[in-house]
Amino acid sequence: MIGKQNKNANFFDSYVFDNLLPKKHILLDIKKEIDFSFVEEEVRDLYDTKNGRPAYPPEVLFKMLFLEFYYNLSDVEVVRECQVNILYRYFIDLSIDEECTFRYNACRVQKEVRQ
């Protein structure tokens, strides 16, 4: 079952992101120019629609894999960075108060993508 992402930023998220993010950064440009919604369509057939709990949103996992590739990070490092790096949290559409517990899922997705 594909998990859905809550993209409604609350007031606190908006305040933090507006005031703490750099004005110019490559990740901001990528987020603005690329619509990552295609990811869900591409992987829809890999998910069972009737059984299991909702998975983490594929778009978030894809963006984390992008960060791994772009910054040459390991699975553990990208999760750690997404826990503390506000720019990364903004890029992957993770709210300030959400936990980043994607380590296992990121590893599994990488394995499935490689097949």
C-alpha positions as CSV (number, residue, x, y, z in Angstrom):
1,M,0.0,0.0,0.0
2,I,1.5,3.3,-1.0
3,G,1.7,5.9,1.8
4,K,0.6,9.4,1.1
5,Q,2.6,12.4,2.0
6,N,1.1,15.3,4.0
7,K,2.4,18.3,2.0
8,N,0.4,20.9,4.0
9,A,3.0,22.9,5.8
10,N,2.0,24.2,9.2
11,F,2.8,27.7,10.4
12,F,5.9,26.6,12.3
13,D,7.3,24.8,9.3
14,S,6.7,27.8,7.1
15,Y,8.4,30.1,9.6
16,V,11.4,27.9,10.0
17,F,11.9,27.2,6.3
18,D,11.3,30.8,5.3
19,N,13.8,32.1,7.9
20,L,16.5,29.4,8.0
21,L,16.9,28.1,4.5
22,P,19.5,29.7,2.3
23,K,18.2,32.1,-0.4
24,K,20.1,30.2,-3.1
25,H,21.0,26.6,-3.2
26,I,21.0,23.8,-5.8
27,L,18.5,21.7,-3.9
28,L,16.0,24.6,-3.8
29,D,16.4,25.0,-7.6
30,I,15.9,21.2,-8.1
31,K,12.8,21.2,-5.8
32,K,11.4,24.2,-7.7
33,E,12.1,22.9,-11.2
34,I,11.4,19.2,-11.0
35,D,8.1,17.7,-10.2
36,F,8.8,14.4,-8.4
37,S,5.2,13.2,-8.5
38,F,6.1,10.9,-11.4
39,V,7.8,8.6,-8.9
40,E,4.5,7.3,-7.5
41,E,3.2,6.4,-10.9
42,E,6.4,4.6,-11.8
43,V,6.4,2.4,-8.7
44,R,2.6,1.9,-8.2
45,D,2.7,-1.7,-9.5
46,L,5.3,-2.7,-6.9
47,Y,2.9,-2.0,-4.0
48,D,0.1,-4.3,-2.9
49,T,-3.1,-2.1,-2.8
50,K,-5.1,-4.4,-0.4
51,N,-2.7,-5.8,2.1
52,G,-0.3,-4.3,4.6
53,R,0.1,-0.9,6.2
54,P,0.8,2.2,4.1
55,A,4.4,2.4,3.1
56,Y,6.5,5.5,3.3
57,P,5.7,7.8,0.4
58,P,7.9,6.7,-2.6
59,E,8.6,10.3,-3.5
60,V,10.3,10.9,-0.1
61,L,12.4,7.7,-0.5
62,F,13.3,8.7,-4.1
63,K,14.4,12.1,-2.9
64,M,16.5,10.5,-0.2
65,L,18.1,8.3,-2.7
66,F,18.8,11.4,-4.8
67,L,20.5,13.0,-1.8
68,E,22.6,9.9,-1.3
69,F,23.7,10.0,-4.9
70,Y,24.3,13.7,-5.2
71,Y,26.2,14.1,-1.9
72,N,27.8,10.6,-2.0
73,L,26.2,9.6,1.3
74,S,25.5,6.1,2.8
75,D,21.9,5.1,3.9
76,V,22.8,5.8,7.5
77,E,24.4,9.2,6.6
78,V,21.4,10.4,4.6
79,V,19.0,9.5,7.4
80,R,21.2,11.2,9.9
81,E,21.4,14.3,7.7
82,C,17.6,14.3,7.2
83,Q,17.2,14.3,10.9
84,V,19.2,17.4,11.5
85,N,19.6,19.3,8.2
86,I,16.7,21.7,7.6
87,L,17.5,22.0,3.9
88,Y,17.3,18.3,3.4
89,R,14.1,18.1,5.4
90,Y,12.6,20.8,3.2
91,F,13.8,19.1,0.0
92,I,12.2,15.7,0.9
93,D,9.0,17.5,2.2
94,L,9.5,16.3,5.8
95,S,7.9,18.5,8.4
96,I,10.1,19.8,11.2
97,D,8.3,17.7,13.8
98,E,8.2,14.4,11.8
99,E,10.7,11.7,12.6
100,C,13.0,10.5,9.8
101,T,13.0,6.7,10.3
102,F,13.5,5.6,6.7
103,R,16.8,3.8,7.0
104,Y,15.4,0.3,6.4
105,N,13.1,1.5,3.7
106,A,15.8,3.4,1.8
107,C,17.9,0.2,1.8
108,R,15.0,-1.9,0.6
109,V,14.1,0.5,-2.1
110,Q,17.6,0.7,-3.4
111,K,17.7,-3.1,-3.6
112,E,14.5,-3.2,-5.5
113,V,15.5,-0.4,-7.9
114,R,18.8,-2.3,-8.7
115,Q,16.9,-5.4,-9.8
